[in-house]
Amino acid sequence: MFLSEEVRRRIVDHCVAALPNEGCGLLAVDGDRVVEVYPTGNEDASPHSFTIPPQEHYDALVDAESRGWLIGGVFHSHPDGPAEMSSVDLDTALDRDWIYVVVGLGGDAPEVRTATVS
């Protein structure tokens, strides 16, 4: 999955702004490209977990579909950890076919990695 520098920047900026909690959001895809970032709130308000508010999920879905895109991914941060899917992340994945972007904020600079769980 291709993430442009603009997409990466928007994801990281949202995750940094969410500190000390995990930042999160949804990703719209068109083919093999992420074409839109939907930053959302985190219902958990936690540095160790995230839940995307249902209304924000629905709003992103409606917007993406109106543009001919699919919601095909999610992003979140690990405020004090690496950019790797945790066992909790893997167990609670919303859709096994989505792309998962994890932002590690525990080092000197933000690190962005993509993963799949299928």
N, C-alpha and C positions, 0 to 999 in steps of 0.2 A: 504494500500500500504506500502510495506516495504522499508525503507531507511536505508542503512548500514551507519555505522559511517564514512566510506570513502566518501560516496556520500554526507552526511551532511557536512563534512569538506570542500569538493570541492565547494559546493554551498555557504557556509558561506564565505570562502576565496575569492571567486569571488565577492560577494556582498560587502565585506569590501573593496576590491580593487577598487570598483566602486564609493565609497564615494567621494564627497558628494551627488552624484546622486544615483538613484535606479539602482541596479545591476539586471540582468535578464539572462535567458537562457532557454533552452529546456531540457526535460528529455526523455530518451528512456526507454521503459518498455518491459519486457518479462514476461508475466503472471502478477503476483502481486508484481513484484520486479522492482525497478528502477535499470537498469543495466549500464546506461551511462549518464553523465552530459555533456551538450553542452553549456558552457558559451558563451554568445553573447554580442555584444555591445548594447547600448540603443540609438536608433535614437532620442529619445526625449531629451537626455542629461538633465534630470530633476530629482530633488529629490521627485517629486510628481507623476510621471507617467513613463511608459516605453512602447516602441515599439521595438520589435525584428526586426532587419533589414531583409528584405525579402530574400536576398541572403544567409545570415547565416541560416535562417530557412530552406531554400531549401537544403543547404549543410548538415545540420544535418539530414534532412529527407532522403537524398540519402545515407548517411553513415549508419544510423540506418537500413534502409531497406536492405542494402547490407549485414547486419549481421543477418537478420531475426527478427529484433526488430521493434517496432512501436514507433513513437513519441506519447507519451501518457501523457505528462505533461509539465508544465512550472513553473519556479520559478522566484521570484523577491523579492526585499527588500523594507522595509519601513525604510529609514535612521534615521528618528526621531520618529518612531512610533512602535506600537505593531505588533506582527506576526499574524495579522488577515486580512482577506479579507475585503477591503473597499467596499463601495457601487459602486465606479468607477470600482474596480476590478471585481465585480460581473457583472456589466453592460457590460464590455468589454471583458469578458471571450472568448477566442478563440474557445474552444470546451467544451460543457457542460459535456462531458464524461471524460475529462482529470482530472488528479490530479493536484492540485495547491499547491505549496509550497511557504510559505511567511516567510521571514526572518525579524524579528523585531530587529532593531539595536538601538532602543531608550533607552534601559536599560543598566544595568551594564555589561551584557554579551549578546551575540547574542542568540535569541530565534528562533527556527524553528518549524513551525506548518504546517500540511497538511490540505487541505480542498478539497471538491468537490462542484460543483455548480449545479449539476443535481437534 
